[in-house]
Amino acid sequence: MLTRDFIHGIIFLLTANITFSLASDCAVGAEGTSIRLLCKVTSSVHRLITWQVDQGGRYVDVTTCHMNGVCTTNSQAYYSFLTGTNCTVHIKSLNRNSSSWRCVWDDVHYGPPCNITVYVPPRKPTCDAPVFTDSNTAVSITCRTEKTFPTAVCQFFQYTPSGALNNTRVVHRHGPSPSSPQDFSTECSFVSDLLPLGQPVTMTLGVGMFSQPNTPIVQARNITLDLYFPVPEMDSDCPRDYAMSGSTATCTCRLSNPGSPPGQAYWISTNDEKFVTFTKKNGSSQLDFSFNSSVLSPVYYCYAVSTLGQAPPQNTLIYEPKFAYGPSTVFLDAITSPDVQFTNTTSVLLRCNVSRDQVLPGVVFSFDSANRQFPNWPYHSDGSYYTSSLIYSPETPGSFNVTCTVRNVKFRSMAAQNSTRIQVFGGYATVQLDIPGRLDVDLCTRTLMPLTCTVSVSQAYPWTTSFLFINNEEHVSRTSHERESSHSLNYNFMPSSPGRFEFRCRVQNNYTSALLAEEIKIVTVAEGTCGINSVVFGLAIGLGCSIFLLLLIIIIFVLWRRRLKTSRKQENQAVYFTVGDSKVKCIVRTNNKTGSKTLIEEPPPDYMSYAHYDKPATYIPRVSTRRKSGTPMEYDNPGYAPGKGSSSSRRISLSRTGSVQESEANIYSTVDG
């Protein structure tokens, strides 16, 4: 088998033979490999042929072949031999610094220079993984070699299946080799446009590098490129239950697998121009949608697209949002008359309905009136309407607005209602007719008869009137517009003739004239005998006056007797007081003599009494002889009078003088020792 160096040598030898007299580039060789150069002289050579190499701009002799067949060299890196008149030099190792050669014969004839192109083949390239660029419409592959001389050239290979890549561009970047500064490093980036494919495909790509044209290409390891469609999915933000009409909902179509090259997720809809807004974000598509009454059941499609085209239909997802809407119009009708008279069995049949076409997904019925509630009322559907019926039984008379409210079963705030008015006439009342005195009288004893009718009305509707009739003739009436009221009807009746009189007090409903309450009393008035009655009346008055005078006399006599007894008891009075350590009893008699103001020196016997005490007193009581009227006598207030007393017996004279008109009394007291 021929070696690579041998083949290169043949190529270079042929090149040298051909280009010797025609061109300066006579050979190409890899640095460090051997090469032979043939100097073929067609003219006669007399003595020798010499090969020279350029050394710094000056050619120096390397090897010489003499015509006698002897060849000499000045370096072991070369040797030469002679074949006829042709001299061949063998260069053992090419060097880029010794690449320009020439042959000289007979020292005067110079051949043209032979420039050997010396190169360093690229070190085996390495490649990065493919990268999609230009918005994922192209693929970029970057490969590099760390050593080459001169700079390398890159080539891109596309193996089967072909047709997925087109318009490949290459960009070379060169720099010094990191391992040998005299060499270069080369980096190549290939960019190829992606073409649409109908199905996923796996491609094999290759990259090669060479230093010089027509030199062996050094290939990198094959590159595998997988091309497939992205896979869409709907995010968890997509409402699965009903959404309220009037609100905006959001649903995101994203990629569970971005694909190769990466694609985009999209929403599509045949009605998107009406009410859909699409927003692309990070490879996903956000769908903002709201209710549109013109499209009650919209359909959206979540699909993926890449440069390869649209993903197959089996990857497309369908989303059908559900909107809860309505109701908008409610009908409420009274099947029986809404104007009724109140009884314990009064009722009105009401029917409430709503069209099925204006509400989704369902309804909830309720009725209410004043403070009465009927929530979650049963209903039925006949295919076109939802209908609910209520038998309304009023608890009291009055005017009632009954409201039927229909709500959406999903969103109770979405509701519609209608009302109807029910009038229940009636009420409660009590009356009391008061007539003082007897109910059977005669004309002789007739007096003014005050009549009082007390009326109490409760829960009356719409209003009531109270009447006071005498023999079916209205005398007093009063109308009340209040549901609760109390009042009185008063009338003074004076009978003008004998007979039977019917007094009637009644309350009735003004709207229906229904009787709410009534009381009847009858008074009989007789003609009577007025003369006999006058005599009896006069006798009764005389007897009454006699009894009154007798009682007055008895009272006066009793009062006089009581006064007389009191005066007698007060003529003699006993007075007790103490004198020193002794107790004194004094009998006091009032002097009833009148008109005398003379001081009595000797008290009469009948106005004197004696008091005995056990121990003689060494002092006498000092008593004031005159006191103001109303001031009590101070009998117990002792006083001392030295030098005037006696040890055996002592006569004490006390006197009080005053006039009879002032009711004053002279009191005398004698004390025996």
Order of alpha helices (4+ residues) and beta strands (2+ residues): alpha-beta-beta-beta-beta-beta-beta-beta-beta-beta-beta-beta-beta-beta-beta-beta-beta-beta-beta-beta-beta-beta-beta-beta-alpha-beta-beta-beta-beta-beta-beta-beta-beta-beta-beta-beta-beta-beta-beta-beta-beta-beta-beta-beta-beta-beta-beta-alpha-beta-beta-beta-beta
